[in-house]
């Protein structure tokens, strides 16, 4: 296969990879948005409960919400790190292969 076709195939594979990872990013953004909405709804429910029952302090519920939010944030951070690592690794491999093909093209 000639070098131009190999470069084109490499570019196509790189674009396909980036598209797939972009889909993961969209899922990630949806997940963050949904978690924020659920957290806000739970806070509103607790505030409503407090207004309707002023003698009760829902400290357990509040601490549980905070704990769940912290767990979720750690999971999100881990996901972000994996996503960035995957992007960087793919770009490194792509650039290395492209450089090799360009050198091969120059030498022929």
N, CA, C and O atoms as a GROMACS GRO file, in nm:
protein
  432
    1UNK      N    1   0.086  -0.117   0.000
    1UNK     CA    2   0.000   0.000   0.000
    1UNK      C    3   0.091   0.123   0.000
    1UNK      O    4   0.190   0.129   0.072
    2UNK      N    5   0.056   0.220  -0.081
    2UNK     CA    6   0.143   0.337  -0.085
    2UNK      C    7   0.126   0.423   0.041
    2UNK      O    8   0.028   0.410   0.114
    3UNK      N    9   0.222   0.508   0.062
    3UNK     CA   10   0.229   0.584   0.187
    3UNK      C   11   0.109   0.676   0.206
    3UNK      O   12   0.057   0.688   0.316
    4UNK      N   13   0.064   0.742   0.098
    4UNK     CA   14  -0.052   0.833   0.110
    4UNK      C   15  -0.175   0.758   0.158
    4UNK      O   16  -0.251   0.809   0.239
    5UNK      N   17  -0.195   0.637   0.108
    5UNK     CA   18  -0.311   0.557   0.151
    5UNK      C   19  -0.296   0.517   0.298
    5UNK      O   20  -0.394   0.515   0.372
    6UNK      N   21  -0.176   0.485   0.339
    6UNK     CA   22  -0.152   0.449   0.478
    6UNK      C   23  -0.175   0.570   0.569
    6UNK      O   24  -0.231   0.555   0.678
    7UNK      N   25  -0.132   0.687   0.525
    7UNK     CA   26  -0.156   0.810   0.603
    7UNK      C   27  -0.306   0.836   0.612
    7UNK      O   28  -0.358   0.870   0.718
    8UNK      N   29  -0.376   0.820   0.501
    8UNK     CA   30  -0.522   0.841   0.499
    8UNK      C   31  -0.592   0.742   0.593
    8UNK      O   32  -0.682   0.780   0.668
    9UNK      N   33  -0.549   0.616   0.589
    9UNK     CA   34  -0.609   0.516   0.678
    9UNK      C   35  -0.581   0.550   0.824
    9UNK      O   36  -0.670   0.537   0.909
   10UNK      N   37  -0.458   0.593   0.854
   10UNK     CA   38  -0.423   0.633   0.990
   10UNK      C   39  -0.511   0.750   1.036
   10UNK      O   40  -0.561   0.750   1.148
   11UNK      N   41  -0.528   0.849   0.949
   11UNK     CA   42  -0.614   0.963   0.982
   11UNK      C   43  -0.759   0.918   1.007
   11UNK      O   44  -0.823   0.964   1.101
   12UNK      N   45  -0.809   0.829   0.922
   12UNK     CA   46  -0.945   0.779   0.938
   12UNK      C   47  -0.962   0.706   1.071
   12UNK      O   48  -1.063   0.722   1.139
   13UNK      N   49  -0.863   0.624   1.107
   13UNK     CA   50  -0.869   0.551   1.234
   13UNK      C   51  -0.865   0.648   1.352
   13UNK      O   52  -0.936   0.629   1.451
   14UNK      N   53  -0.783   0.751   1.340
   14UNK     CA   54  -0.773   0.851   1.447
   14UNK      C   55  -0.905   0.927   1.462
   14UNK      O   56  -0.950   0.951   1.574
   15UNK      N   57  -0.965   0.964   1.352
   15UNK     CA   58  -1.094   1.035   1.356
   15UNK      C   59  -1.201   0.946   1.416
   15UNK      O   60  -1.282   0.993   1.496
   16UNK      N   61  -1.203   0.818   1.380
   16UNK     CA   62  -1.302   0.724   1.436
   16UNK      C   63  -1.283   0.711   1.587
   16UNK      O   64  -1.381   0.707   1.662
   17UNK      N   65  -1.158   0.704   1.630
   17UNK     CA   66  -1.131   0.696   1.773
   17UNK      C   67  -1.180   0.820   1.845
   17UNK      O   68  -1.247   0.810   1.948
   18UNK      N   69  -1.148   0.937   1.790
   18UNK     CA   70  -1.189   1.063   1.854
   18UNK      C   71  -1.342   1.074   1.861
   18UNK      O   72  -1.396   1.125   1.958
   19UNK      N   73  -1.409   1.025   1.757
   19UNK     CA   74  -1.555   1.028   1.757
   19UNK      C   75  -1.612   0.941   1.868
   19UNK      O   76  -1.705   0.980   1.938
   20UNK      N   77  -1.555   0.822   1.883
   20UNK     CA   78  -1.601   0.730   1.987
   20UNK      C   79  -1.578   0.789   2.127
   20UNK      O   80  -1.666   0.781   2.213
   21UNK      N   81  -1.463   0.847   2.148
   21UNK     CA   82  -1.434   0.906   2.279
   21UNK      C   83  -1.523   1.028   2.303
   21UNK      O   84  -1.562   1.054   2.417
   22UNK      N   85  -1.557   1.101   2.198
   22UNK     CA   86  -1.648   1.214   2.213
   22UNK      C   87  -1.784   1.168   2.263
   22UNK      O   88  -1.848   1.235   2.343
   23UNK      N   89  -1.827   1.052   2.215
   23UNK     CA   90  -1.954   0.996   2.264
   23UNK      C   91  -1.946   0.968   2.414
   23UNK      O   92  -2.042   0.991   2.487
   24UNK      N   93  -1.830   0.919   2.460
   24UNK     CA   94  -1.812   0.896   2.603
   24UNK      C   95  -1.818   1.029   2.679
   24UNK      O   96  -1.874   1.037   2.788
   25UNK      N   97  -1.761   1.131   2.620
   25UNK     CA   98  -1.765   1.262   2.684
   25UNK      C   99  -1.907   1.314   2.696
   25UNK      O  100  -1.945   1.372   2.798
   26UNK      N  101  -1.986   1.295   2.592
   26UNK     CA  102  -2.127   1.338   2.598
   26UNK      C  103  -2.201   1.262   2.706
   26UNK      O  104  -2.280   1.320   2.780
   27UNK      N  105  -2.176   1.129   2.718
   27UNK     CA  106  -2.238   1.051   2.825
   27UNK      C  107  -2.196   1.105   2.961
   27UNK      O  108  -2.277   1.114   3.053
   28UNK      N  109  -2.069   1.140   2.972
   28UNK     CA  110  -2.015   1.195   3.096
   28UNK      C  111  -2.086   1.326   3.132
   28UNK      O  112  -2.125   1.346   3.247
   29UNK      N  113  -2.102   1.414   3.035
   29UNK     CA  114  -2.169   1.542   3.061
   29UNK      C  115  -2.315   1.519   3.103
   29UNK      O  116  -2.365   1.586   3.194
   30UNK      N  117  -2.383   1.424   3.038
   30UNK     CA  118  -2.520   1.390   3.076
   30UNK      C  119  -2.525   1.337   3.219
   30UNK      O  120  -2.615   1.372   3.296
   31UNK      N  121  -2.429   1.253   3.255
   31UNK     CA  122  -2.423   1.196   3.388
   31UNK      C  123  -2.403   1.306   3.493
   31UNK      O  124  -2.469   1.305   3.597
   32UNK      N  125  -2.314   1.398   3.465
   32UNK     CA  126  -2.291   1.509   3.560
   32UNK      C  127  -2.417   1.593   3.578
   32UNK      O  128  -2.453   1.629   3.690
   33UNK      N  129  -2.483   1.624   3.466
   33UNK     CA  130  -2.604   1.705   3.471
   33UNK      C  131  -2.714   1.634   3.549
   33UNK      O  132  -2.782   1.696   3.631
   34UNK      N  133  -2.730   1.505   3.525
   34UNK     CA  134  -2.832   1.428   3.596
   34UNK      C  135  -2.802   1.422   3.745
   34UNK      O  136  -2.893   1.436   3.827
   35UNK      N  137  -2.677   1.402   3.781
   35UNK     CA  138  -2.640   1.396   3.922
   35UNK      C  139  -2.667   1.529   3.991
   35UNK      O  140  -2.713   1.533   4.105
   36UNK      N  141  -2.637   1.638   3.921
   36UNK     CA  142  -2.662   1.770   3.979
   36UNK      C  143  -2.812   1.791   4.001
   36UNK      O  144  -2.854   1.842   4.105
   37UNK      N  145  -2.892   1.750   3.903
   37UNK     CA  146  -3.037   1.764   3.916
   37UNK      C  147  -3.092   1.681   4.032
   37UNK      O  148  -3.177   1.728   4.107
   38UNK      N  149  -3.044   1.558   4.046
   38UNK     CA  150  -3.090   1.472   4.155
   38UNK      C  151  -3.051   1.531   4.289
   38UNK      O  152  -3.130   1.531   4.383
   39UNK      N  153  -2.930   1.581   4.299
   39UNK     CA  154  -2.882   1.641   4.423
   39UNK      C  155  -2.967   1.764   4.460
   39UNK      O  156  -3.004   1.782   4.576
   40UNK      N  157  -2.996   1.846   4.360
   40UNK     CA  158  -3.080   1.965   4.385
   40UNK      C  159  -3.221   1.925   4.428
   40UNK      O  160  -3.278   1.987   4.518
   41UNK      N  161  -3.277   1.822   4.364
   41UNK     CA  162  -3.410   1.776   4.402
   41UNK      C  163  -3.412   1.724   4.545
   41UNK      O  164  -3.505   1.753   4.621
   42UNK      N  165  -3.310   1.647   4.581
   42UNK     CA  166  -3.304   1.594   4.717
   42UNK      C  167  -3.293   1.708   4.819
   42UNK      O  168  -3.355   1.703   4.925
   43UNK      N  169  -3.214   1.807   4.787
   43UNK     CA  170  -3.201   1.922   4.878
   43UNK      C  171  -3.335   1.994   4.892
   43UNK      O  172  -3.373   2.035   5.002
   44UNK      N  173  -3.406   2.010   4.782
   44UNK     CA  174  -3.537   2.074   4.788
   44UNK      C  175  -3.635   1.994   4.872
   44UNK      O  176  -3.714   2.050   4.948
   45UNK      N  177  -3.631   1.860   4.858
   45UNK     CA  178  -3.720   1.775   4.938
   45UNK      C  179  -3.688   1.790   5.086
   45UNK      O  180  -3.779   1.798   5.169
   46UNK      N  181  -3.562   1.794   5.120
   46UNK     CA  182  -3.522   1.807   5.261
   46UNK      C  183  -3.563   1.943   5.314
   46UNK      O  184  -3.614   1.954   5.426
   47UNK      N  185  -3.541   2.047   5.235
   47UNK     CA  186  -3.583   2.181   5.279
   47UNK      C  187  -3.734   2.187   5.299
   47UNK      O  188  -3.783   2.247   5.395
   48UNK      N  189  -3.808   2.125   5.210
   48UNK     CA  190  -3.953   2.120   5.223
   48UNK      C  191  -3.992   2.046   5.351
   48UNK      O  192  -4.082   2.088   5.424
   49UNK      N  193  -3.923   1.936   5.376
   49UNK     CA  194  -3.949   1.859   5.497
   49UNK      C  195  -3.923   1.943   5.621
   49UNK      O  196  -4.000   1.940   5.717
   50UNK      N  197  -3.813   2.018   5.619
   50UNK     CA  198  -3.778   2.104   5.734
   50UNK      C  199  -3.884   2.213   5.756
   50UNK      O  200  -3.916   2.245   5.870
   51UNK      N  201  -3.936   2.268   5.649
   51UNK     CA  202  -4.040   2.371   5.662
   51UNK      C  203  -4.168   2.312   5.721
   51UNK      O  204  -4.236   2.376   5.801
   52UNK      N  205  -4.199   2.188   5.680
   52UNK     CA  206  -4.322   2.125   5.727
   52UNK      C  207  -4.307   2.062   5.865
   52UNK      O  208  -4.406   2.039   5.934
   53UNK      N  209  -4.186   2.034   5.906
   53UNK     CA  210  -4.160   1.974   6.038
   53UNK      C  211  -4.044   2.048   6.104
   53UNK      O  212  -3.933   1.995   6.111
   54UNK      N  213  -4.068   2.169   6.151
   54UNK     CA  214  -3.959   2.252   6.203
   54UNK      C  215  -3.889   2.193   6.326
   54UNK      O  216  -3.778   2.235   6.359
   55UNK      N  217  -3.951   2.098   6.394
   55UNK     CA  218  -3.889   2.041   6.513
   55UNK      C  219  -3.784   1.934   6.479
   55UNK      O  220  -3.708   1.892   6.566
   56UNK      N  221  -3.780   1.892   6.353
   56UNK     CA  222  -3.691   1.784   6.313
   56UNK      C  223  -3.576   1.840   6.230
   56UNK      O  224  -3.596   1.922   6.140
   57UNK      N  225  -3.457   1.796   6.262
   57UNK     CA  226  -3.340   1.834   6.183
   57UNK      C  227  -3.292   1.708   6.110
   57UNK      O  228  -3.249   1.612   6.174
   58UNK      N  229  -3.298   1.708   5.978
   58UNK     CA  230  -3.261   1.588   5.903
   58UNK      C  231  -3.109   1.577   5.883
   58UNK      O  232  -3.059   1.574   5.770
   59UNK      N  233  -3.037   1.571   5.993
   59UNK     CA  234  -2.892   1.570   5.984
   59UNK      C  235  -2.839   1.446   5.912
   59UNK      O  236  -2.743   1.454   5.836
   60UNK      N  237  -2.901   1.330   5.937
   60UNK     CA  238  -2.855   1.208   5.869
   60UNK      C  239  -2.872   1.222   5.718
   60UNK      O  240  -2.782   1.189   5.641
   61UNK      N  241  -2.989   1.271   5.677
   61UNK     CA  242  -3.017   1.285   5.534
   61UNK      C  243  -2.920   1.384   5.469
   61UNK      O  244  -2.871   1.360   5.359
   62UNK      N  245  -2.894   1.493   5.539
   62UNK     CA  246  -2.800   1.592   5.485
   62UNK      C  247  -2.659   1.534   5.473
   62UNK      O  248  -2.591   1.556   5.373
   63UNK      N  249  -2.616   1.461   5.574
   63UNK     CA  250  -2.482   1.403   5.567
   63UNK      C  251  -2.475   1.296   5.459
   63UNK      O  252  -2.372   1.279   5.394
   64UNK      N  253  -2.585   1.222   5.438
   64UNK     CA  254  -2.588   1.119   5.335
   64UNK      C  255  -2.579   1.182   5.195
   64UNK      O  256  -2.510   1.131   5.107
   65UNK      N  257  -2.648   1.291   5.177
   65UNK     CA  258  -2.640   1.363   5.048
   65UNK      C  259  -2.497   1.410   5.024
   65UNK      O  260  -2.444   1.395   4.915
   66UNK      N  261  -2.437   1.466   5.127
   66UNK     CA  262  -2.299   1.515   5.114
   66UNK      C  263  -2.203   1.400   5.084
   66UNK      O  264  -2.114   1.413   5.000
   67UNK      N  265  -2.221   1.289   5.152
   67UNK     CA  266  -2.134   1.173   5.129
   67UNK      C  267  -2.152   1.119   4.987
   67UNK      O  268  -2.054   1.088   4.919
   68UNK      N  269  -2.276   1.110   4.942
   68UNK     CA  270  -2.302   1.063   4.806
   68UNK      C  271  -2.243   1.157   4.702
   68UNK      O  272  -2.191   1.112   4.599
   69UNK      N  273  -2.250   1.285   4.728
   69UNK     CA  274  -2.193   1.383   4.635
   69UNK      C  275  -2.041   1.368   4.628
   69UNK      O  276  -1.983   1.374   4.520
   70UNK      N  277  -1.977   1.348   4.742
   70UNK     CA  278  -1.832   1.330   4.745
   70UNK      C  279  -1.790   1.203   4.672
   70UNK      O  280  -1.691   1.203   4.599
   71UNK      N  281  -1.864   1.095   4.692
   71UNK     CA  282  -1.835   0.970   4.621
   71UNK      C  283  -1.849   0.990   4.471
   71UNK      O  284  -1.764   0.947   4.393
   72UNK      N  285  -1.955   1.056   4.432
   72UNK     CA  286  -1.977   1.082   4.290
   72UNK      C  287  -1.866   1.169   4.232
   72UNK      O  288  -1.818   1.142   4.122
   73UNK      N  289  -1.826   1.271   4.304
   73UNK     CA  290  -1.718   1.359   4.256
   73UNK      C  291  -1.587   1.281   4.238
   73UNK      O  292  -1.514   1.305   4.142
   74UNK      N  293  -1.558   1.189   4.329
   74UNK     CA  294  -1.437   1.106   4.314
   74UNK      C  295  -1.447   1.018   4.190
   74UNK      O  296  -1.350   1.004   4.116
   75UNK      N  297  -1.564   0.961   4.166
   75UNK     CA  298  -1.584   0.878   4.047
   75UNK      C  299  -1.570   0.962   3.920
   75UNK      O  300  -1.509   0.919   3.823
   76UNK      N  301  -1.625   1.081   3.922
   76UNK     CA  302  -1.615   1.171   3.807
   76UNK      C  303  -1.469   1.208   3.783
   76UNK      O  304  -1.423   1.208   3.669
   77UNK      N  305  -1.398   1.240   3.888
   77UNK     CA  306  -1.256   1.276   3.875
   77UNK      C  307  -1.177   1.161   3.814
   77UNK      O  308  -1.094   1.182   3.725
   78UNK      N  309  -1.203   1.040   3.861
   78UNK     CA  310  -1.136   0.922   3.806
   78UNK      C  311  -1.169   0.906   3.658
   78UNK      O  312  -1.081   0.876   3.577
   79UNK      N  313  -1.294   0.925   3.623
   79UNK     CA  314  -1.337   0.914   3.483
   79UNK      C  315  -1.268   1.020   3.397
   79UNK      O  316  -1.222   0.990   3.287
   80UNK      N  317  -1.262   1.143   3.446
   80UNK     CA  318  -1.196   1.251   3.373
   80UNK      C  319  -1.048   1.218   3.350
   80UNK      O  320  -0.995   1.240   3.241
   81UNK      N  321  -0.983   1.166   3.452
   81UNK     CA  322  -0.841   1.130   3.439
   81UNK      C  323  -0.821   1.020   3.336
   81UNK      O  324  -0.729   1.026   3.255
   82UNK      N  325  -0.907   0.918   3.338
   82UNK     CA  326  -0.897   0.810   3.240
   82UNK      C  327  -0.921   0.862   3.099
   82UNK      O  328  -0.851   0.823   3.005
   83UNK      N  329  -1.018   0.949   3.085
   83UNK     CA  330  -1.049   1.005   2.953
   83UNK      C  331  -0.932   1.086   2.900
   83UNK      O  332  -0.894   1.072   2.784
   84UNK      N  333  -0.875   1.171   2.984
   84UNK     CA  334  -0.758   1.251   2.942
   84UNK      C  335  -0.639   1.163   2.909
   84UNK      O  336  -0.568   1.188   2.811
   85UNK      N  337  -0.616   1.062   2.990
   85UNK     CA  338  -0.504   0.970   2.964
   85UNK      C  339  -0.525   0.900   2.830
   85UNK      O  340  -0.430   0.885   2.753
   86UNK      N  341  -0.646   0.858   2.803
   86UNK     CA  342  -0.677   0.791   2.675
   86UNK      C  343  -0.655   0.885   2.558
   86UNK      O  344  -0.597   0.845   2.457
   87UNK      N  345  -0.700   1.009   2.570
   87UNK     CA  346  -0.678   1.109   2.464
   87UNK      C  347  -0.529   1.128   2.438
   87UNK      O  348  -0.485   1.124   2.323
   88UNK      N  349  -0.453   1.148   2.544
   88UNK     CA  350  -0.310   1.174   2.528
   88UNK      C  351  -0.236   1.054   2.468
   88UNK      O  352  -0.150   1.070   2.382
   89UNK      N  353  -0.272   0.936   2.514
   89UNK     CA  354  -0.207   0.815   2.462
   89UNK      C  355  -0.238   0.797   2.314
   89UNK      O  356  -0.149   0.767   2.234
   90UNK      N  357  -0.364   0.814   2.277
   90UNK     CA  358  -0.402   0.801   2.136
   90UNK      C  359  -0.330   0.905   2.050
   90UNK      O  360  -0.279   0.873   1.943
   91UNK      N  361  -0.325   1.029   2.098
   91UNK     CA  362  -0.254   1.133   2.023
   91UNK      C  363  -0.106   1.103   2.010
   91UNK      O  364  -0.046   1.126   1.904
   92UNK      N  365  -0.045   1.051   2.116
   92UNK     CA  366   0.096   1.015   2.110
   92UNK      C  367   0.120   0.907   2.005
   92UNK      O  368   0.211   0.918   1.923
   93UNK      N  369   0.038   0.802   2.008
   93UNK     CA  370   0.052   0.693   1.912
   93UNK      C  371   0.028   0.742   1.770
   93UNK      O  372   0.103   0.709   1.678
   94UNK      N  373  -0.076   0.821   1.753
   94UNK     CA  374  -0.109   0.876   1.620
   94UNK      C  375   0.008   0.960   1.567
   94UNK      O  376   0.051   0.942   1.453
   95UNK      N  377   0.057   1.051   1.649
   95UNK     CA  378   0.167   1.137   1.605
   95UNK      C  379   0.294   1.058   1.573
   95UNK      O  380   0.364   1.090   1.477
   96UNK      N  381   0.322   0.956   1.652
   96UNK     CA  382   0.439   0.872   1.627
   96UNK      C  383   0.426   0.799   1.494
   96UNK      O  384   0.518   0.799   1.413
   97UNK      N  385   0.311   0.738   1.471
   97UNK     CA  386   0.289   0.666   1.345
   97UNK      C  387   0.292   0.762   1.225
   97UNK      O  388   0.348   0.729   1.120
   98UNK      N  389   0.232   0.878   1.242
   98UNK     CA  390   0.231   0.976   1.134
   98UNK      C  391   0.373   1.023   1.102
   98UNK      O  392   0.410   1.037   0.986
   99UNK      N  393   0.451   1.046   1.206
   99UNK     CA  394   0.590   1.088   1.187
   99UNK      C  395   0.669   0.980   1.113
   99UNK      O  396   0.748   1.010   1.023
  100UNK      N  397   0.647   0.854   1.151
  100UNK     CA  398   0.715   0.744   1.083
  100UNK      C  399   0.677   0.737   0.935
  100UNK      O  400   0.762   0.716   0.849
  101UNK      N  401   0.549   0.756   0.908
  101UNK     CA  402   0.504   0.753   0.768
  101UNK      C  403   0.560   0.870   0.689
  101UNK      O  404   0.597   0.856   0.572
  102UNK      N  405   0.566   0.987   0.754
  102UNK     CA  406   0.621   1.104   0.686
  102UNK      C  407   0.770   1.084   0.655
  102UNK      O  408   0.817   1.123   0.548
  103UNK      N  409   0.844   1.023   0.748
  103UNK     CA  410   0.986   0.994   0.725
  103UNK      C  411   1.001   0.895   0.609
  103UNK      O  412   1.087   0.911   0.522
  104UNK      N  413   0.916   0.794   0.611
  104UNK     CA  414   0.919   0.694   0.505
  104UNK      C  415   0.887   0.759   0.370
  104UNK      O  416   0.948   0.726   0.267
  105UNK      N  417   0.794   0.850   0.372
  105UNK     CA  418   0.755   0.921   0.249
  105UNK      C  419   0.874   1.005   0.198
  105UNK      O  420   0.901   1.009   0.078
  106UNK      N  421   0.942   1.071   0.290
  106UNK     CA  422   1.057   1.154   0.254
  106UNK      C  423   1.170   1.072   0.194
  106UNK      O  424   1.236   1.113   0.098
  107UNK      N  425   1.192   0.953   0.253
  107UNK     CA  426   1.301   0.867   0.210
  107UNK      C  427   1.274   0.795   0.078
  107UNK      O  428   1.367   0.743   0.016
  108UNK      N  429   1.152   0.790   0.036
  108UNK     CA  430   1.122   0.717  -0.089
  108UNK      C  431   1.118   0.808  -0.211
  108UNK      O  432   1.094   0.761  -0.322
   0.00000   0.00000   0.00000
